Amino acid sequence: MMRNSLSLSLTLLLCLCSMACQAEKPKVDLQEGLWEITTVMKMPGMPMQMPPVKTTQCITQNDLVPQTQQPDQPDQHCDITNMTVNGNTVSYDMVCAAQGNTMKAHSSITYEKNRMQGKMTATMEPSNMTMSYTLSGKRIGDCRQ
């Protein structure tokens, strides 16, 4: 009797583990492809606004986070953590390091088919300077393979 209970418990556990492993990641409502993303940065105390920066990137269900690599900082390295998907909104934390500085940020982006809107707040260390970013994007075509 005890042996049957143990066997049944192990079988049930294996089934539950199998179902959990097969569960799909949540998907957002977006058209995968090449996207143009415009980023506007605002910094308190800055006398004039920085010009918007446009980048292009292939966005897929497996790569939902817009790239932050700046062309003038090839040594920049960013790590994404705490990424969650809630409906069509992707939220995450990011830490980037370059040239002895570290930027810590939290971002939230909402996709809607072939458009996206997002916000990011960041703090630059060691200067403790804060910045806010507004992101907007649109799908412009297919990804190049």
N, CA, C and O atoms as CSV, one atom per row, in Angstrom:
chain,resi,resn,atom,element,x,y,z
A,1,MET,N,N,0.830,-1.196,0.000
A,1,MET,CA,C,0.000,0.000,0.000
A,1,MET,C,C,0.874,1.259,0.000
A,1,MET,O,O,0.644,2.185,-0.777
A,2,MET,N,N,1.869,1.278,0.874
A,2,MET,CA,C,2.777,2.418,0.961
A,2,MET,C,C,3.552,2.562,-0.341
A,2,MET,O,O,3.790,3.670,-0.822
A,3,ARG,N,N,3.939,1.425,-0.900
A,3,ARG,CA,C,4.694,1.439,-2.146
A,3,ARG,C,C,3.845,2.014,-3.277
A,3,ARG,O,O,4.352,2.784,-4.092
A,4,ASN,N,N,2.562,1.654,-3.344
A,4,ASN,CA,C,1.666,2.172,-4.372
A,4,ASN,C,C,1.467,3.675,-4.212
A,4,ASN,O,O,1.432,4.400,-5.206
A,5,SER,N,N,1.337,4.148,-2.987
A,5,SER,CA,C,1.170,5.580,-2.739
A,5,SER,C,C,2.401,6.360,-3.181
A,5,SER,O,O,2.290,7.427,-3.785
A,6,LEU,N,N,3.572,5.817,-2.875
A,6,LEU,CA,C,4.816,6.452,-3.275
A,6,LEU,C,C,4.934,6.486,-4.793
A,6,LEU,O,O,5.329,7.502,-5.364
A,7,SER,N,N,4.599,5.400,-5.435
A,7,SER,CA,C,4.655,5.315,-6.890
A,7,SER,C,C,3.685,6.318,-7.533
A,7,SER,O,O,4.030,7.002,-8.497
A,8,LEU,N,N,2.479,6.390,-6.986
A,8,LEU,CA,C,1.481,7.321,-7.500
A,8,LEU,C,C,1.945,8.766,-7.290
A,8,LEU,O,O,1.778,9.603,-8.177
A,9,SER,N,N,2.514,9.056,-6.148
A,9,SER,CA,C,3.012,10.406,-5.855
A,9,SER,C,C,4.122,10.802,-6.818
A,9,SER,O,O,4.146,11.930,-7.311
A,10,LEU,N,N,5.052,9.869,-7.090
A,10,LEU,CA,C,6.135,10.161,-8.025
A,10,LEU,C,C,5.599,10.378,-9.438
A,10,LEU,O,O,6.066,11.267,-10.150
A,11,THR,N,N,4.624,9.572,-9.843
A,11,THR,CA,C,4.018,9.729,-11.171
A,11,THR,C,C,3.337,11.080,-11.289
A,11,THR,O,O,3.494,11.763,-12.300
A,12,LEU,N,N,2.581,11.479,-10.269
A,12,LEU,CA,C,1.901,12.764,-10.267
A,12,LEU,C,C,2.913,13.911,-10.319
A,12,LEU,O,O,2.717,14.880,-11.051
A,13,LEU,N,N,3.978,13.801,-9.552
A,13,LEU,CA,C,5.017,14.828,-9.543
A,13,LEU,C,C,5.661,14.959,-10.915
A,13,LEU,O,O,5.884,16.077,-11.381
A,14,LEU,N,N,5.964,13.853,-11.567
A,14,LEU,CA,C,6.553,13.884,-12.905
A,14,LEU,C,C,5.603,14.529,-13.910
A,14,LEU,O,O,6.038,15.294,-14.771
A,15,CYS,N,N,4.306,14.225,-13.807
A,15,CYS,CA,C,3.323,14.832,-14.713
A,15,CYS,C,C,3.259,16.345,-14.510
A,15,CYS,O,O,3.229,17.106,-15.477
A,16,LEU,N,N,3.238,16.776,-13.249
A,16,LEU,CA,C,3.184,18.210,-12.963
A,16,LEU,C,C,4.434,18.918,-13.473
A,16,LEU,O,O,4.346,20.005,-14.045
A,17,CYS,N,N,5.590,18.307,-13.267
A,17,CYS,CA,C,6.837,18.896,-13.752
A,17,CYS,C,C,6.838,18.966,-15.271
A,17,CYS,O,O,7.283,19.959,-15.847
A,18,SER,N,N,6.356,17.948,-15.906
A,18,SER,CA,C,6.298,17.924,-17.360
A,18,SER,C,C,5.390,19.025,-17.886
A,18,SER,O,O,5.742,19.698,-18.855
A,19,MET,N,N,4.231,19.224,-17.270
A,19,MET,CA,C,3.315,20.271,-17.709
A,19,MET,C,C,3.927,21.650,-17.485
A,19,MET,O,O,3.762,22.543,-18.315
A,20,ALA,N,N,4.626,21.827,-16.379
A,20,ALA,CA,C,5.247,23.123,-16.092
A,20,ALA,C,C,6.343,23.421,-17.107
A,20,ALA,O,O,6.497,24.564,-17.537
A,21,CYS,N,N,7.097,22.412,-17.489
A,21,CYS,CA,C,8.173,22.613,-18.460
A,21,CYS,C,C,7.618,22.930,-19.845
A,21,CYS,O,O,8.253,23.645,-20.619
A,22,GLN,N,N,6.438,22.400,-20.158
A,22,GLN,CA,C,5.855,22.621,-21.469
A,22,GLN,C,C,5.042,23.911,-21.534
A,22,GLN,O,O,4.645,24.328,-22.622
A,23,ALA,N,N,4.789,24.546,-20.398
A,23,ALA,CA,C,3.995,25.782,-20.392
A,23,ALA,C,C,4.720,26.849,-21.205
A,23,ALA,O,O,5.926,27.042,-21.053
A,24,GLU,N,N,3.993,27.524,-22.052
A,24,GLU,CA,C,4.586,28.551,-22.889
A,24,GLU,C,C,4.747,29.853,-22.119
A,24,GLU,O,O,3.987,30.168,-21.203
A,25,LYS,N,N,5.784,30.605,-22.536
A,25,LYS,CA,C,5.953,31.936,-21.977
A,25,LYS,C,C,4.799,32.798,-22.472
A,25,LYS,O,O,4.289,32.573,-23.569
A,26,PRO,N,N,4.383,33.779,-21.679
A,26,PRO,CA,C,3.333,34.682,-22.155
A,26,PRO,C,C,3.795,35.406,-23.418
A,26,PRO,O,O,4.968,35.760,-23.545
A,27,LYS,N,N,2.884,35.620,-24.333
A,27,LYS,CA,C,3.205,36.312,-25.584
A,27,LYS,C,C,2.522,37.671,-25.593
A,27,LYS,O,O,1.400,37.828,-25.113
A,28,VAL,N,N,3.226,38.645,-26.151
A,28,VAL,CA,C,2.647,39.978,-26.292
A,28,VAL,C,C,2.085,40.117,-27.697
A,28,VAL,O,O,2.478,39.385,-28.606
A,29,ASP,N,N,1.167,41.055,-27.870
A,29,ASP,CA,C,0.509,41.287,-29.153
A,29,ASP,C,C,1.396,42.189,-30.011
A,29,ASP,O,O,1.234,43.409,-30.027
A,30,LEU,N,N,2.334,41.567,-30.719
A,30,LEU,CA,C,3.213,42.347,-31.579
A,30,LEU,C,C,3.476,41.592,-32.867
A,30,LEU,O,O,3.395,40.365,-32.914
A,31,GLN,N,N,3.789,42.341,-33.907
A,31,GLN,CA,C,4.209,41.741,-35.162
A,31,GLN,C,C,5.725,41.708,-35.146
A,31,GLN,O,O,6.377,42.753,-35.139
A,32,GLU,N,N,6.288,40.500,-35.141
A,32,GLU,CA,C,7.732,40.379,-35.138
A,32,GLU,C,C,8.301,40.985,-36.410
A,32,GLU,O,O,7.673,40.933,-37.468
A,33,GLY,N,N,9.485,41.557,-36.304
A,33,GLY,CA,C,10.129,42.137,-37.478
A,33,GLY,C,C,11.103,43.227,-37.111
A,33,GLY,O,O,11.520,43.350,-35.959
A,34,LEU,N,N,11.466,44.024,-38.115
A,34,LEU,CA,C,12.390,45.132,-37.928
A,34,LEU,C,C,11.610,46.348,-37.421
A,34,LEU,O,O,10.631,46.768,-38.039
A,35,TRP,N,N,12.050,46.903,-36.298
A,35,TRP,CA,C,11.371,48.032,-35.672
A,35,TRP,C,C,12.297,49.236,-35.647
A,35,TRP,O,O,13.509,49.101,-35.477
A,36,GLU,N,N,11.708,50.421,-35.818
A,36,GLU,CA,C,12.410,51.681,-35.614
A,36,GLU,C,C,11.984,52.210,-34.249
A,36,GLU,O,O,10.795,52.390,-33.989
A,37,ILE,N,N,12.951,52.455,-33.390
A,37,ILE,CA,C,12.668,52.883,-32.016
A,37,ILE,C,C,13.275,54.261,-31.799
A,37,ILE,O,O,14.459,54.482,-32.052
A,38,THR,N,N,12.444,55.184,-31.325
A,38,THR,CA,C,12.879,56.550,-31.039
A,38,THR,C,C,12.934,56.730,-29.522
A,38,THR,O,O,11.966,56.445,-28.816
A,39,THR,N,N,14.064,57.200,-29.038
A,39,THR,CA,C,14.268,57.418,-27.605
A,39,THR,C,C,14.520,58.895,-27.344
A,39,THR,O,O,15.376,59.515,-27.974
A,40,VAL,N,N,13.760,59.446,-26.405
A,40,VAL,CA,C,13.936,60.836,-25.992
A,40,VAL,C,C,14.363,60.826,-24.522
A,40,VAL,O,O,13.689,60.235,-23.679
A,41,MET,N,N,15.494,61.488,-24.219
A,41,MET,CA,C,16.004,61.536,-22.854
A,41,MET,C,C,15.745,62.907,-22.249
A,41,MET,O,O,15.919,63.933,-22.907
A,42,LYS,N,N,15.328,62.911,-20.987
A,42,LYS,CA,C,15.174,64.154,-20.234
A,42,LYS,C,C,15.985,64.030,-18.954
A,42,LYS,O,O,15.979,62.997,-18.284
A,43,MET,N,N,16.688,65.124,-18.635
A,43,MET,CA,C,17.499,65.145,-17.435
A,43,MET,C,C,17.186,66.427,-16.674
A,43,MET,O,O,17.269,67.514,-17.245
A,44,PRO,N,N,16.824,66.318,-15.381
A,44,PRO,CA,C,16.533,67.522,-14.602
A,44,PRO,C,C,17.720,68.483,-14.602
A,44,PRO,O,O,18.871,68.077,-14.440
A,45,GLY,N,N,17.411,69.766,-14.788
A,45,GLY,CA,C,18.456,70.781,-14.760
A,45,GLY,C,C,19.171,70.990,-16.076
A,45,GLY,O,O,20.012,71.882,-16.182
A,46,MET,N,N,18.859,70.192,-17.078
A,46,MET,CA,C,19.517,70.377,-18.366
A,46,MET,C,C,18.856,71.547,-19.097
A,46,MET,O,O,17.639,71.549,-19.280
A,47,PRO,N,N,19.647,72.543,-19.517
A,47,PRO,CA,C,19.052,73.743,-20.117
A,47,PRO,C,C,18.364,73.495,-21.468
A,47,PRO,O,O,17.425,74.209,-21.821
A,48,MET,N,N,18.816,72.508,-22.208
A,48,MET,CA,C,18.158,72.203,-23.481
A,48,MET,C,C,17.937,70.698,-23.598
A,48,MET,O,O,18.668,69.894,-23.019
A,49,GLN,N,N,16.923,70.349,-24.350
A,49,GLN,CA,C,16.582,68.940,-24.488
A,49,GLN,C,C,17.512,68.264,-25.488
A,49,GLN,O,O,17.873,68.845,-26.512
A,50,MET,N,N,17.888,67.045,-25.181
A,50,MET,CA,C,18.709,66.252,-26.089
A,50,MET,C,C,17.867,65.881,-27.307
A,50,MET,O,O,16.658,65.687,-27.178
A,51,PRO,N,N,18.479,65.778,-28.486
A,51,PRO,CA,C,17.711,65.369,-29.659
A,51,PRO,C,C,17.314,63.894,-29.552
A,51,PRO,O,O,18.029,63.103,-28.937
A,52,PRO,N,N,16.183,63.525,-30.148
A,52,PRO,CA,C,15.772,62.115,-30.125
A,52,PRO,C,C,16.809,61.238,-30.832
A,52,PRO,O,O,17.473,61.678,-31.771
A,53,VAL,N,N,16.936,60.001,-30.370
A,53,VAL,CA,C,17.849,59.033,-30.972
A,53,VAL,C,C,17.005,57.928,-31.596
A,53,VAL,O,O,16.144,57.347,-30.935
A,54,LYS,N,N,17.259,57.640,-32.884
A,54,LYS,CA,C,16.531,56.581,-33.581
A,54,LYS,C,C,17.460,55.407,-33.825
A,54,LYS,O,O,18.599,55.572,-34.260
A,55,THR,N,N,16.947,54.211,-33.533
A,55,THR,CA,C,17.687,52.985,-33.797
A,55,THR,C,C,16.742,52.001,-34.468
A,55,THR,O,O,15.523,52.158,-34.409
A,56,THR,N,N,17.311,50.990,-35.104
A,56,THR,CA,C,16.496,49.906,-35.655
A,56,THR,C,C,16.960,48.604,-35.027
A,56,THR,O,O,18.138,48.420,-34.721
A,57,GLN,N,N,16.005,47.707,-34.845
A,57,GLN,CA,C,16.294,46.434,-34.191
A,57,GLN,C,C,15.228,45.424,-34.562
A,57,GLN,O,O,14.064,45.771,-34.761
A,58,CYS,N,N,15.641,44.171,-34.653
A,58,CYS,CA,C,14.698,43.083,-34.869
A,58,CYS,C,C,14.047,42.761,-33.515
A,58,CYS,O,O,14.741,42.415,-32.559
A,59,ILE,N,N,12.730,42.874,-33.437
A,59,ILE,CA,C,11.991,42.570,-32.205
A,59,ILE,C,C,11.196,41.288,-32.439
A,59,ILE,O,O,10.458,41.169,-33.417
A,60,THR,N,N,11.360,40.335,-31.527
A,60,THR,CA,C,10.636,39.067,-31.595
A,60,THR,C,C,10.078,38.737,-30.217
A,60,THR,O,O,10.389,39.409,-29.233
A,61,GLN,N,N,9.256,37.703,-30.154
A,61,GLN,CA,C,8.733,37.247,-28.869
A,61,GLN,C,C,9.870,36.835,-27.931
A,61,GLN,O,O,9.724,36.914,-26.712
A,62,ASN,N,N,10.996,36.399,-28.489
A,62,ASN,CA,C,12.144,35.990,-27.671
A,62,ASN,C,C,13.101,37.130,-27.363
A,62,ASN,O,O,14.017,36.966,-26.557
A,63,ASP,N,N,12.904,38.287,-27.995
A,63,ASP,CA,C,13.783,39.442,-27.785
A,63,ASP,C,C,12.928,40.702,-27.771
A,63,ASP,O,O,12.858,41.428,-28.763
A,64,LEU,N,N,12.275,40.956,-26.631
A,64,LEU,CA,C,11.307,42.044,-26.496
A,64,LEU,C,C,11.907,43.344,-25.983
A,64,LEU,O,O,11.224,44.369,-25.952
A,65,VAL,N,N,13.171,43.319,-25.580
A,65,VAL,CA,C,13.792,44.496,-24.964
A,65,VAL,C,C,14.583,45.275,-26.009
A,65,VAL,O,O,15.518,44.733,-26.599
A,66,PRO,N,N,14.224,46.543,-26.252
A,66,PRO,CA,C,14.996,47.360,-27.198
A,66,PRO,C,C,16.451,47.496,-26.750
A,66,PRO,O,O,16.732,47.619,-25.558
A,67,GLN,N,N,17.357,47.474,-27.702
A,67,GLN,CA,C,18.788,47.578,-27.395
A,67,GLN,C,C,19.130,48.969,-26.897
A,67,GLN,O,O,18.560,49.962,-27.349
A,68,THR,N,N,20.060,49.029,-25.968
A,68,THR,CA,C,20.483,50.314,-25.416
A,68,THR,C,C,21.921,50.639,-25.785
A,68,THR,O,O,22.454,51.669,-25.371
A,69,GLN,N,N,22.549,49.769,-26.559
A,69,GLN,CA,C,23.950,49.979,-26.937
A,69,GLN,C,C,24.094,51.289,-27.698
A,69,GLN,O,O,23.441,51.492,-28.722
A,70,GLN,N,N,24.936,52.165,-27.207
A,70,GLN,CA,C,25.193,53.444,-27.860
A,70,GLN,C,C,26.380,53.272,-28.811
A,70,GLN,O,O,27.390,52.680,-28.430
A,71,PRO,N,N,26.272,53.783,-30.049
A,71,PRO,CA,C,27.366,53.610,-31.012
A,71,PRO,C,C,28.692,54.174,-30.524
A,71,PRO,O,O,29.752,53.670,-30.897
A,72,ASP,N,N,28.646,55.222,-29.687
A,72,ASP,CA,C,29.880,55.832,-29.204
A,72,ASP,C,C,30.424,55.145,-27.953
A,72,ASP,O,O,31.432,55.584,-27.401
A,73,GLN,N,N,29.761,54.055,-27.491
A,73,GLN,CA,C,30.223,53.312,-26.317
A,73,GLN,C,C,30.253,51.813,-26.617
A,73,GLN,O,O,29.441,51.058,-26.083
A,74,PRO,N,N,31.199,51.375,-27.483
A,74,PRO,CA,C,31.232,49.963,-27.852
A,74,PRO,C,C,31.561,49.030,-26.687
A,74,PRO,O,O,31.291,47.832,-26.763
A,75,ASP,N,N,32.145,49.569,-25.603
A,75,ASP,CA,C,32.486,48.726,-24.460
A,75,ASP,C,C,31.344,48.609,-23.453
A,75,ASP,O,O,31.501,47.972,-22.411
A,76,GLN,N,N,30.191,49.222,-23.755
A,76,GLN,CA,C,29.045,49.175,-22.836
A,76,GLN,C,C,28.503,47.748,-22.746
A,76,GLN,O,O,28.388,47.047,-23.751
A,77,HIS,N,N,28.176,47.335,-21.528
A,77,HIS,CA,C,27.601,46.009,-21.300
A,77,HIS,C,C,26.374,46.165,-20.402
A,77,HIS,O,O,26.457,46.782,-19.340
A,78,CYS,N,N,25.238,45.610,-20.823
A,78,CYS,CA,C,24.006,45.720,-20.046
A,78,CYS,C,C,23.481,44.337,-19.680
A,78,CYS,O,O,23.539,43.404,-20.482
A,79,ASP,N,N,22.975,44.222,-18.471
A,79,ASP,CA,C,22.322,43.002,-18.006
A,79,ASP,C,C,20.865,43.316,-17.714
A,79,ASP,O,O,20.555,44.319,-17.072
A,80,ILE,N,N,19.968,42.449,-18.189
A,80,ILE,CA,C,18.533,42.586,-17.964
A,80,ILE,C,C,18.129,41.591,-16.886
A,80,ILE,O,O,18.484,40.414,-16.958
A,81,THR,N,N,17.383,42.061,-15.881
A,81,THR,CA,C,16.897,41.180,-14.821
A,81,THR,C,C,15.433,41.506,-14.532
A,81,THR,O,O,14.904,42.517,-14.994
A,82,ASN,N,N,14.804,40.646,-13.774
A,82,ASN,CA,C,13.433,40.849,-13.297
A,82,ASN,C,C,12.446,41.135,-14.431
A,82,ASN,O,O,11.517,41.922,-14.253
A,83,MET,N,N,12.636,40.507,-15.590
A,83,MET,CA,C,11.726,40.745,-16.713
A,83,MET,C,C,10.413,40.016,-16.476
A,83,MET,O,O,10.391,38.821,-16.180
A,84,THR,N,N,9.308,40.765,-16.613
A,84,THR,CA,C,7.976,40.187,-16.480
A,84,THR,C,C,7.134,40.623,-17.666
A,84,THR,O,O,7.349,41.692,-18.237
A,85,VAL,N,N,6.172,39.781,-18.030
A,85,VAL,CA,C,5.217,40.094,-19.089
A,85,VAL,C,C,3.838,40.038,-18.470
A,85,VAL,O,O,3.438,39.017,-17.911
A,86,ASN,N,N,3.107,41.148,-18.573
A,86,ASN,CA,C,1.749,41.226,-18.054
A,86,ASN,C,C,0.874,41.765,-19.183
A,86,ASN,O,O,0.881,42.964,-19.462
A,87,GLY,N,N,0.121,40.874,-19.831
A,87,GLY,CA,C,-0.638,41.281,-21.009
A,87,GLY,C,C,0.326,41.635,-22.122
A,87,GLY,O,O,1.127,40.796,-22.534
A,88,ASN,N,N,0.265,42.867,-22.618
A,88,ASN,CA,C,1.165,43.326,-23.680
A,88,ASN,C,C,2.277,44.213,-23.150
A,88,ASN,O,O,2.986,44.850,-23.929
A,89,THR,N,N,2.440,44.262,-21.830
A,89,THR,CA,C,3.456,45.120,-21.218
A,89,THR,C,C,4.626,44.285,-20.704
A,89,THR,O,O,4.446,43.308,-19.977
A,90,VAL,N,N,5.823,44.695,-21.101
A,90,VAL,CA,C,7.058,44.049,-20.670
A,90,VAL,C,C,7.762,45.016,-19.720
A,90,VAL,O,O,8.022,46.163,-20.082
A,91,SER,N,N,8.072,44.554,-18.505
A,91,SER,CA,C,8.789,45.370,-17.524
A,91,SER,C,C,10.085,44.659,-17.170
A,91,SER,O,O,10.142,43.429,-17.146
A,92,TYR,N,N,11.123,45.436,-16.895
A,92,TYR,CA,C,12.410,44.833,-16.562
A,92,TYR,C,C,13.308,45.859,-15.885
A,92,TYR,O,O,13.083,47.066,-15.968
A,93,ASP,N,N,14.332,45.343,-15.214
A,93,ASP,CA,C,15.392,46.167,-14.651
A,93,ASP,C,C,16.628,45.957,-15.511
A,93,ASP,O,O,16.801,44.902,-16.121
A,94,MET,N,N,17.480,46.968,-15.555
A,94,MET,CA,C,18.669,46.897,-16.386
A,94,MET,C,C,19.818,47.584,-15.657
A,94,MET,O,O,19.641,48.626,-15.025
A,95,VAL,N,N,20.989,46.985,-15.759
A,95,VAL,CA,C,22.214,47.585,-15.238
A,95,VAL,C,C,23.217,47.594,-16.380
A,95,VAL,O,O,23.520,46.550,-16.957
A,96,CYS,N,N,23.736,48.785,-16.706
A,96,CYS,CA,C,24.720,48.937,-17.772
A,96,CYS,C,C,26.005,49.506,-17.195
A,96,CYS,O,O,25.977,50.370,-16.319
A,97,ALA,N,N,27.128,49.015,-17.695
A,97,ALA,CA,C,28.429,49.514,-17.244
A,97,ALA,C,C,29.265,49.891,-18.459
A,97,ALA,O,O,29.331,49.155,-19.443
A,98,ALA,N,N,29.900,51.056,-18.368
A,98,ALA,CA,C,30.807,51.524,-19.423
A,98,ALA,C,C,31.674,52.643,-18.875
A,98,ALA,O,O,31.193,53.513,-18.148
A,99,GLN,N,N,32.936,52.619,-19.220
A,99,GLN,CA,C,33.877,53.680,-18.890
A,99,GLN,C,C,33.846,54.070,-17.415
A,99,GLN,O,O,33.914,55.256,-17.089
A,100,GLY,N,N,33.744,53.092,-16.522
A,100,GLY,CA,C,33.781,53.348,-15.093
A,100,GLY,C,C,32.487,53.857,-14.496
A,100,GLY,O,O,32.442,54.141,-13.299
A,101,ASN,N,N,31.434,53.984,-15.284
A,101,ASN,CA,C,30.128,54.414,-14.786
A,101,ASN,C,C,29.150,53.250,-14.832
A,101,ASN,O,O,29.300,52.324,-15.629
A,102,THR,N,N,28.148,53.312,-13.967
A,102,THR,CA,C,27.099,52.298,-13.942
A,102,THR,C,C,25.755,53.001,-13.996
A,102,THR,O,O,25.524,53.973,-13.278
A,103,MET,N,N,24.868,52.504,-14.852
A,103,MET,CA,C,23.515,53.031,-14.938
A,103,MET,C,C,22.559,51.923,-14.501
A,103,MET,O,O,22.605,50.805,-15.015
A,104,LYS,N,N,21.698,52.250,-13.550
A,104,LYS,CA,C,20.660,51.325,-13.100
A,104,LYS,C,C,19.325,51.886,-13.545
A,104,LYS,O,O,19.045,53.067,-13.340
A,105,ALA,N,N,18.488,51.038,-14.159
A,105,ALA,CA,C,17.239,51.530,-14.728
A,105,ALA,C,C,16.099,50.539,-14.534
A,105,ALA,O,O,16.306,49.339,-14.348
A,106,HIS,N,N,14.891,51.085,-14.584
A,106,HIS,CA,C,13.673,50.271,-14.637
A,106,HIS,C,C,12.882,50.748,-15.839
A,106,HIS,O,O,12.738,51.950,-16.064
A,107,SER,N,N,12.371,49.799,-16.610
A,107,SER,CA,C,11.669,50.147,-17.833
A,107,SER,C,C,10.386,49.353,-17.968
A,107,SER,O,O,10.262,48.240,-17.457
A,108,SER,N,N,9.435,49.952,-18.667
A,108,SER,CA,C,8.158,49.315,-18.950
A,108,SER,C,C,7.761,49.692,-20.375
A,108,SER,O,O,7.712,50.874,-20.716
A,109,ILE,N,N,7.478,48.689,-21.206
A,109,ILE,CA,C,7.141,48.908,-22.614
A,109,ILE,C,C,5.855,48.166,-22.924
A,109,ILE,O,O,5.700,47.000,-22.560
A,110,THR,N,N,4.929,48.842,-23.601
A,110,THR,CA,C,3.676,48.217,-24.003
A,110,THR,C,C,3.631,48.124,-25.524
A,110,THR,O,O,3.774,49.122,-26.231
A,111,TYR,N,N,3.429,46.907,-26.006
A,111,TYR,CA,C,3.332,46.646,-27.443
A,111,TYR,C,C,1.871,46.572,-27.854
A,111,TYR,O,O,1.020,46.120,-27.087
A,112,GLU,N,N,1.587,47.022,-29.079
A,112,GLU,CA,C,0.257,46.897,-29.654
A,112,GLU,C,C,0.419,46.660,-31.146
A,112,GLU,O,O,0.527,47.602,-31.932
A,113,LYS,N,N,0.432,45.393,-31.522
A,113,LYS,CA,C,0.613,44.948,-32.900
A,113,LYS,C,C,1.902,45.492,-33.517
A,113,LYS,O,O,2.962,44.892,-33.339
A,114,ASN,N,N,1.836,46.623,-34.242
A,114,ASN,CA,C,3.018,47.148,-34.929
A,114,ASN,C,C,3.506,48.476,-34.347
A,114,ASN,O,O,4.215,49.231,-35.014
A,115,ARG,N,N,3.123,48.752,-33.102
A,115,ARG,CA,C,3.545,49.973,-32.394
A,115,ARG,C,C,3.953,49.619,-30.962
A,115,ARG,O,O,3.571,48.577,-30.429
A,116,MET,N,N,4.733,50.508,-30.356
A,116,MET,CA,C,5.097,50.337,-28.947
A,116,MET,C,C,5.323,51.695,-28.319
A,116,MET,O,O,5.698,52.660,-28.986
A,117,GLN,N,N,5.083,51.747,-26.999
A,117,GLN,CA,C,5.331,52.938,-26.189
A,117,GLN,C,C,5.995,52.468,-24.901
A,117,GLN,O,O,5.672,51.393,-24.395
A,118,GLY,N,N,6.914,53.260,-24.370
A,118,GLY,CA,C,7.553,52.853,-23.137
A,118,GLY,C,C,8.181,54.004,-22.386
A,118,GLY,O,O,8.337,55.107,-22.911
A,119,LYS,N,N,8.537,53.723,-21.150
A,119,LYS,CA,C,9.215,54.691,-20.283
A,119,LYS,C,C,10.325,53.978,-19.536
A,119,LYS,O,O,10.231,52.790,-19.227
A,120,MET,N,N,11.377,54.730,-19.253
A,120,MET,CA,C,12.474,54.191,-18.461
A,120,MET,C,C,12.973,55.297,-17.541
A,120,MET,O,O,13.115,56.445,-17.962
A,121,THR,N,N,13.235,54.954,-16.300
A,121,THR,CA,C,13.878,55.871,-15.359
A,121,THR,C,C,15.233,55.257,-15.006
A,121,THR,O,O,15.347,54.049,-14.799
A,122,ALA,N,N,16.244,56.100,-14.945
A,122,ALA,CA,C,17.603,55.604,-14.729
A,122,ALA,C,C,18.367,56.512,-13.790
A,122,ALA,O,O,18.098,57.709,-13.697
A,123,THR,N,N,19.326,55.922,-13.097
A,123,THR,CA,C,20.244,56.652,-12.234
A,123,THR,C,C,21.666,56.276,-12.634
A,123,THR,O,O,22.003,55.097,-12.746
A,124,MET,N,N,22.493,57.297,-12.848
A,124,MET,CA,C,23.888,57.088,-13.219
A,124,MET,C,C,24.730,57.165,-11.956
A,124,MET,O,O,24.618,58.111,-11.176
A,125,GLU,N,N,25.570,56.163,-11.765
A,125,GLU,CA,C,26.464,56.149,-10.604
A,125,GLU,C,C,27.893,56.268,-11.111
A,125,GLU,O,O,28.176,55.721,-12.177
A,126,PRO,N,N,28.779,56.913,-10.455
A,126,PRO,CA,C,28.716,57.392,-9.085
A,126,PRO,C,C,28.140,58.802,-8.934
A,126,PRO,O,O,28.051,59.292,-7.809
A,127,SER,N,N,27.745,59.473,-10.020
A,127,SER,CA,C,27.286,60.857,-9.910
A,127,SER,C,C,25.877,61.001,-9.331
A,127,SER,O,O,25.482,62.101,-8.942
A,128,ASN,N,N,25.115,59.908,-9.271
A,128,ASN,CA,C,23.739,59.902,-8.766
A,128,ASN,C,C,22.818,60.802,-9.603
A,128,ASN,O,O,21.825,61.320,-9.091
A,129,MET,N,N,23.145,60.984,-10.879
A,129,MET,CA,C,22.344,61.771,-11.807
A,129,MET,C,C,21.151,60.918,-12.269
A,129,MET,O,O,21.314,59.740,-12.586
A,130,THR,N,N,19.950,61.524,-12.303
A,130,THR,CA,C,18.765,60.788,-12.743
A,130,THR,C,C,18.350,61.255,-14.137
A,130,THR,O,O,18.527,62.417,-14.503
A,131,MET,N,N,17.799,60.326,-14.894
A,131,MET,CA,C,17.333,60.596,-16.248
A,131,MET,C,C,16.029,59.855,-16.462
A,131,MET,O,O,15.775,58.822,-15.841
A,132,SER,N,N,15.207,60.394,-17.346
A,132,SER,CA,C,14.006,59.666,-17.748
A,132,SER,C,C,13.992,59.589,-19.271
A,132,SER,O,O,14.403,60.519,-19.964
A,133,TYR,N,N,13.520,58.482,-19.756
A,133,TYR,CA,C,13.478,58.231,-21.194
A,133,TYR,C,C,12.048,57.899,-21.604
A,133,TYR,O,O,11.310,57.247,-20.865
A,134,THR,N,N,11.672,58.356,-22.785
A,134,THR,CA,C,10.416,57.974,-23.400
A,134,THR,C,C,10.774,57.243,-24.686
A,134,THR,O,O,11.555,57.739,-25.498
A,135,LEU,N,N,10.193,56.056,-24.864
A,135,LEU,CA,C,10.458,55.258,-26.054
A,135,LEU,C,C,9.186,55.126,-26.872
A,135,LEU,O,O,8.101,54.944,-26.319
A,136,SER,N,N,9.318,55.216,-28.170
A,136,SER,CA,C,8.206,54.929,-29.064
A,136,SER,C,C,8.780,54.167,-30.248
A,136,SER,O,O,9.920,54.392,-30.655
A,137,GLY,N,N,7.982,53.272,-30.790
A,137,GLY,CA,C,8.499,52.480,-31.886
A,137,GLY,C,C,7.412,52.021,-32.826
A,137,GLY,O,O,6.228,52.001,-32.492
A,138,LYS,N,N,7.857,51.649,-34.028
A,138,LYS,CA,C,6.934,51.116,-35.020
A,138,LYS,C,C,7.665,50.067,-35.852
A,138,LYS,O,O,8.870,50.152,-36.086
A,139,ARG,N,N,6.897,49.087,-36.285
A,139,ARG,CA,C,7.450,48.050,-37.153
A,139,ARG,C,C,7.619,48.648,-38.536
A,139,ARG,O,O,6.705,49.285,-39.060
A,140,ILE,N,N,8.796,48.441,-39.134
A,140,ILE,CA,C,9.062,49.030,-40.453
A,140,ILE,C,C,9.328,47.976,-41.527
A,140,ILE,O,O,9.531,48.327,-42.690
A,141,GLY,N,N,9.332,46.703,-41.166
A,141,GLY,CA,C,9.579,45.668,-42.173
A,141,GLY,C,C,9.972,44.349,-41.546
A,141,GLY,O,O,9.818,44.137,-40.344
A,142,ASP,N,N,10.482,43.473,-42.385
A,142,ASP,CA,C,10.933,42.161,-41.923
A,142,ASP,C,C,12.386,42.237,-41.483
A,142,ASP,O,O,13.144,43.094,-41.936
A,143,CYS,N,N,12.761,41.325,-40.592
A,143,CYS,CA,C,14.150,41.243,-40.140
A,143,CYS,C,C,15.005,40.685,-41.256
A,143,CYS,O,O,14.566,39.834,-42.029
A,144,ARG,N,N,16.230,41.174,-41.329
A,144,ARG,CA,C,17.196,40.630,-42.290
A,144,ARG,C,C,17.846,39.413,-41.657
A,144,ARG,O,O,18.275,39.458,-40.504
A,145,GLN,N,N,17.917,38.360,-42.388
A,145,GLN,CA,C,18.499,37.111,-41.832
A,145,GLN,C,C,19.973,37.070,-41.984
A,145,GLN,O,O,20.610,36.099,-41.574
